Structures are given as C-alpha cells and as structure tokens.
Amino acid sequence: MRSTIRLDQASVSSATDFEWPVESPQTTHFSVVDKDRNAVSLTYTLEYGYGSAIVVPGAGFLLNNEMGDFNAGPGLTNANGLIGTPANLAEPGKRMLSSMSPTIVTRDGELFMVTGTPGGRTIINTVLQTLLNVIDHGMNAQAAVDAGRIHHQWLPDRFYFEKQTFSPDSIRLLEKLGHIAVEREGQGSAQVIVVNTDNMSLEGGQDRRHTDSTAAGY
Ligand code: DON
C-alpha cells in the first residue's frame, strides 16, 4: 500500500475501485529451508477468521478458537465426524486433538523434504499424499502439490475427491465397491520443499489452488 502513496498528488478514494490482496481467513502453513539446510515446517491456526476475537492486551495478537476440537460431550461420536473419545474431553491442562501435521523428512540424517498444509481434518491426508507423491511416485515438488487429492476420515462415511482426480469410469468402479464418492473443489494448500538429490538444489512447490500461495528462492 505504501508504494501507491504519491507525495506530489492526492490519491483518489473510490468505493468501486478498491484493491486488496486476497488473503485466506483460514489456517496458514509455511515451509522454509535456509542456505545451511536448516528447515522449518510451521502450521498455525486461529481456526477461522479472527479466532476467538480476543486480542492479548499489550501483545497485539489474536487468540485462536481451538476449543471446537475438544469433544462436545462424553462418548459423542456421530456420523458427521465428531469423535467422542474420552481422551479428547475438555479438561483443565489438556490440549485438544489437532490434525495439523507440519512435517520434515530426513534421509540418512540429511534434510530431504518439508511439507504441510491447512485444511482441518483433511490435513493428514493432504500431507501424506504429498509425501507419497515424492517418495513413492518420484514426483518433483510442484507435481506432488498439483496432483489430485482424496480424503476419507471414517466418519462421515464418504470418499471425497478433487475435481478431475478420477475419470467418471473410476468413480463408477469405486461406487460399485460401495464407496460414497463426493466431488469437492480444492483440498488443502500444501507448501512443499524437496531437495533434488541429483544436484542438491531445492525445489519449491506452491499450491495453485489458492492465489495467496507462493514459492520463492533468495
Ligand atoms: O487443529 C486442527 O486440526 C484444526 N483446528 C485446524 C483448523 C484448520 O486447518 C482450519 N482451516 N483450514
């Protein structure tokens, strides 16, 4: 915004011409590797926009709203995906369950891959699929991020797939096996760095499902 300010001319205030960079109100993930191959994988969340809407006085940051990740009540497991395990009952001193999975992979003690994503309960599957795409299927970082994603979390008993991940024929075959297949737009926003072991360079994969995603090298 500062770069748009001109000292020699007043700017025009216009209600119809207002640009603001697109920014997701949701969970954020960063993957970082420095020149010495130190790595950071960081997923942080307010849950949704403004979290609990409480700013820490004097510190200036918002508190998150993760209480919804505790069980709503003892034994409350339902078909919509609430899992009522005793371990996740809200009690003082406890930390609620979380799917957040910031991940660093090493090979023979050396850094190989950094990955992570937002996406609530889908996080674990998205992270796993980026790992499988690189480690088992030999994809580079960007191909691993671009590849279609799937998600099943036991309850609800649904198999979610991203648009164009499967042919209609494959979906029919899965349905024949008894799967309830549900198409969805995008799953997660994975940010991936892979060490290319041929030349030891770093590959960055940005999630093109979201416009506020980026990969950069310095
Ligand atoms: O801790 C968890 O697993 C969730 N509360 C994370 C929330 C999240 O990813 C929401 N955004 N997409």
Residues whose N, C-alpha, C, O or C-beta is under 5 A from the ligand:
A	BS01	DON	Q26 T27 T45 E47 D69 L97 S98 S99 M100 P118 G119 G120
